[in-house]
Amino acid sequence: MTTTASSRPKAPLPGTRVRGSASGRPIMALLDLLGRRGTLRLLWELRDGQPQKFRTLQQSMGGASPTLLNSRAKELREAQLLELRPEGYALTARGLGLLDELGPLDRWAQNWARALTR
């Protein structure tokens, strides 16, 4: 079977080459995904677990372009962090779990910022 450009996943996924790494390590795929423009903002805007329709989510993201939002939503759906329900886009249980795991990183960053201003 031949893999075509349209059948390749757009999202960086564990076990695949990603920007900056050919190792296939899951952490490298996650960092690539989270480092893409708009990804963290999209996750953040859905943090309360409530679905949002496309236009509402676009406004929540400060007027993100439809192209950007569509691309990030597609990647996050491929990564099983986001789903499209009848009532709108929502994080999956895995997506909500990722946000929980980012909590300690946020606390570290807050401490770091305070240390730099002393």
C-alpha positions in Angstrom: 0.0 0.0 0.0 1.3 3.4 -0.9 1.0 6.3 1.5 -0.1 9.5 -0.2 0.2 13.0 1.2 -3.5 13.2 1.8 -3.5 9.9 3.8 -0.6 10.9 6.1 -1.6 12.3 9.4 -1.2 16.1 9.7 -0.8 15.9 13.5 2.5 15.0 15.0 1.9 11.6 16.5 4.0 9.2 18.6 6.0 6.8 16.5 6.3 9.3 13.6 8.9 11.8 12.5 8.1 15.3 13.7 9.7 18.7 13.3 13.1 18.6 14.9 13.1 14.9 15.7 13.1 11.6 13.8 13.0 9.5 17.0 9.3 8.9 17.1 9.3 9.5 20.9 5.9 10.5 22.2 7.3 13.6 24.1 8.7 15.0 20.9 5.4 14.5 19.1 3.6 16.3 22.0 6.0 19.2 22.1 5.7 19.6 18.3 1.9 19.6 18.5 1.7 22.0 21.5 4.3 24.3 19.8 2.1 24.9 16.8 0.5 28.4 16.5 -2.9 28.4 18.2 -2.8 24.9 19.7 -2.4 25.9 23.3 -4.9 28.7 23.0 -7.5 26.3 21.5 -6.9 23.8 24.4 -7.1 26.6 26.9 -10.4 28.0 25.6 -12.0 24.6 26.0 -10.6 23.9 29.4 -14.0 24.1 31.2 -15.2 21.0 29.3 -18.1 22.9 27.7 -18.4 22.5 23.9 -18.1 25.6 21.7 -19.3 26.1 18.2 -16.7 27.0 15.6 -17.5 30.8 15.5 -17.7 31.0 19.3 -14.4 29.2 19.6 -12.9 31.5 16.9 -14.0 34.6 18.9 -12.7 33.0 22.2 -9.4 32.7 20.4 -9.2 36.4 19.7 -10.5 36.2 16.2 -8.2 33.4 15.0 -8.4 32.8 11.2 -10.7 30.1 10.1 -7.8 28.4 8.3 -5.7 28.3 11.5 -8.6 27.1 13.6 -9.6 24.4 11.1 -6.0 23.1 10.9 -5.5 23.0 14.7 -8.9 21.4 15.2 -8.1 18.7 12.6 -4.7 18.0 14.2 -6.1 17.8 17.7 -8.9 15.5 16.5 -6.3 13.2 14.9 -4.4 13.2 18.2 -7.6 12.3 20.0 -7.4 15.4 22.2 -10.4 17.1 20.7 -13.8 15.9 19.3 -16.6 17.4 17.4 -19.9 16.9 19.0 -23.3 18.0 17.7 -23.1 20.9 20.2 -19.6 21.9 19.1 -15.9 21.3 19.7 -14.9 19.8 23.1 -11.8 18.3 24.6 -11.8 14.5 25.0 -11.0 12.9 28.4 -7.4 12.7 27.1 -7.4 16.4 26.2 -8.7 17.3 29.6 -6.1 15.0 31.2 -3.3 16.8 29.2 -4.4 20.2 30.7 -4.3 18.6 34.2 -0.7 17.5 33.5 0.2 21.0 32.3 -0.7 22.4 35.8 2.7 21.6 37.4 4.4 23.2 34.4 2.4 26.3 34.8 3.3 26.5 38.5 7.0 26.0 37.7 6.7 28.9 35.1 5.1 31.2 37.7 7.9 30.5 40.1 10.5 31.1 37.4 8.9 34.4 36.5 8.9 35.5 40.1 12.6 34.5 40.5 13.5 36.5 37.4 11.9 39.7 38.7 13.8 39.7 42.0 
